[in-house]
Each structure stands twice: as structure tokens, then as C-alpha cells.
């Protein structure tokens, strides 16, 4: 494993002793009433902090009580640490982060400006900038490793650039996506400029989203920065209706004639230095209807979001529309051979790392923050992976029993890595289903510091879609940690 270059790195699991004492009881808060709440309530030693617990009246749902203080001052009677761990939503972050004092040990589930990666327009802007930087510093070959997102234009500010590109390739299909909505809301496909004119008048996309159409709300971005008030997964507020126009992948890889994309989980514990973990489990989300380009208005053909597919007349709630990623990997290996599959999954590793590097210098890396990202990847017929988007709040609501088990294990292992109990040494390369893939540099599967000069024998420490014997690994890990503790005492 490559050693971190920054030896002053604290608070992210590398050295616990003096910085984080072991805590017998962890006080947690969350407003999410789904799989996450089940996991938090069943975690040994964790105690829920009830919202509005000081109030004599009934609990007010989804309205967290926070201790506020003006910037640069402390209010009299301010209570430090009424919680230790808060899995917050992005609206709480936006309104309260800058006014909340946090002790050394406290953790929250988002980085302050996570939207730099999770809003579709900012993600593309940062990736384009990073690609230009790589070309200047390392050449075109290295920059080409960032060519994993479709040609994209922000609307309406890049409308004229889009029209120029559109006229170069008449007849191809484009997809319009609102930059800050989720679950397939507001998305439509088009092949004519007239459809863009309809969109600018507010009448486009009705065939896809008539039941979800919401009025646009205007907002002003702060000078010199991005709008901090919105996120791709913000459900309760529609920000300014900017869209991206993106070239549609017309040759998706099909299984049983149906389109799908992959949901993959990446946990980031720090941006400076970058420390990221990849989860072994994930799933492929399928459309209910066979793929065709002759009907671009049919949402059940083109949008794989579960929120869309579950409204289909032939949707099966128990069966769902998902394959575990292990099954997907085995299917590809049987069709194309293990070498082609290794190349594909290595290309996906490249997407995860390059996308995180593209925002590394702009994300505010606070030691109190971590982020569990949901990556959406599309595979084309040439087995090339394409990054569609990154979600700051991937759905934690289960659509089937298998889905519930996956998300329960994912969240349990996330809490193990976040390590509120301060049990880990910081030298772990695997915790449950998570594998450390980047630690201020690539992490090798082999023990010891690898020779990175030629990268000849280097194999990245990632196991996406491989066997996830997490329970066995956790037993061995914590038994070993306990033995080390006894030996040192």
C-alpha cells in the first residue's frame, strides 16, 4: 500500500490514539426513515437523539433541531455535541453547517460543497477542466483517460455551442436532464432543435414527466461560486431550472433486449489527501421494456431509475428490476471472457478515481465529513463504461428483500469505516465489503509498498462484483484488533 504523503493527516482513521478516544456510547441523529434508521438503531452502543426532545409537544417529523451560532461568535448556553453522528440531508447542511460547532470526534454524512461532483453541470465542468489540466501537465494520452462522459452542454448558457455541435451531427439523439433533480424527473430525449425551443418555453418533456412537472424557481448564484442551495438528490426543493443537453448513448449494452445501468458505491473519507473506498456489491438497474430508438418518448425504454420503472404496468414489486453486480460480472465473463471483464472493471476504477480527482481541489475537505456516493455507470456495446452522474444521497430505500440486505450491509460497513468507536488502526485495506482503492495514491492488492515506477505488476485493490465474504472478514478484523489491543496493554 502506498504511504500517504501528508504525514500531518488527522481525523480520518490513520491515527486514533490521542485524537479520538474510544467512546462507549454514540449519539446519532437522522431524518431518513428507511434502511438507514434500521441499521443505526440496531448498532450496539448507539443511541438515538430524538428530534425536538426538549419540546413538550409532539415530535415534528423531518425538522431537525440544531444549535445555531453566528459566524465568529458563540451563543450563551450553546450545547456542544448534542449528537456525535448525524446522517443529515443536504438541506440541513446548506442551512446549518456554517453555524454549527462540532467537536473533534463528531461526523456528518456530506461534504460542505458536495454539489461540485453531484450536480450534473458542475460535475461536467470540473471534469472538462481536469482533462485540460492533464493535457497540459501530462499530455493527450493521459487526458484521454478522462473521456468517459458523453459530450455535454449546460443549458441555456451554452445553447449556441450546443446548436453548433447539433448541426455537425444531424439525426443523432440527445437527452436533456435537469441539473439538480433526481429519480428521472424532468428528463426527455430529442432529435430536433424545435424540441429545445419548446423546452425554453417550458413545454418540453411533457410526455416523460407530465405527472412530475414542477414550476421552475429562480435563484441567484453567489458571485464567484456555485449555488450551494441545491443538490442532485434534493427532493423537497427545485432550484433554478438549468439543464444539461447530453449526447445520448445510442448503442447501450443490452441484456435480454433491455437497457440497464450500474449503481456502484464509493465512500470518501477525505479529499486532502484523497482517501476513497469502493464497495464490492452494487446492482444493475434494468428497464421494463425492450430497447428501441424508434420510440424516444417512452420513459420505460430509456430511463432505468427505479422510481420510473416501478410505475410501469408490468412491474413486479418482489422481483424488481435489479441484478446484483456479482451476477452481472459472471454474465459478462461467460459471454466475453474474464480478460474483457477485467478491462471493463479497471476502466470503471479509472472513472471513480479521475472524477474524485477532478473536484479534489475545490471540495472543502473537512475532517468531520464523509460521503457515500452512488455512481451511475452505463456500459455500451463495446464494453466501454460511461459516467452518467454521481449521487450525493443515493437511495437507501429498498425495492426488494435482496435490495434491503445489500443496503443494510453497505450501511453497516460504512459505519465500520467511519469508525465512530475508534477501533481501527488506520492501516486497514479492507473493512467488511469496502476495499481501500486510493490513499493519497493507488493502493495495491499486494502487501507492502509496491514499485510504481513501471506499474508492471501493480494491481489496484478493488474487487467490485467479486465475492463479498464481509461477515467472515469483519470477524477476523475485529478479533485481530482485539488481540493487538490486549498485547499493547
Protein Blocks (a to p, Z undefined) as FASTA:
>chain_A
ZZdfblmbghiopamklmpccdfbdcdddfbdcfklmmmmmpghiacddehklpmbdcde
hiacdddddehiacehiaghibfbdcddfklmmmmmmmcccdfklccfbdfklmlmmpmk
lmmmmmmmmmmmmmmmnojklmmmmmmbccddddfklmmmmmmmmmmmghiacddddfkb
gehioiacdfbfklmmmmmnopghklmmmmmgccdddddddehiacfkbcfklmkbccdf
ddddddddfbbcceehiacddddddddfbfbdcdddddfbdcddddfbdcdfklmkbmkl
mmmcfklmmmpfkbcfklopadcfklmmmmmmmmnojklmmmmmmmmmmmmmmmmmmmmm
mpccdfkbccdddddddddfkopacdfbdcfbdcfbdfbfklmmmmmmmmmmmmmmnomn
omagolacbehjbccfbghiacdfbgcjddfklommgccdbfehiacdfklmmmmmmmmm
mmmmmmmZZ
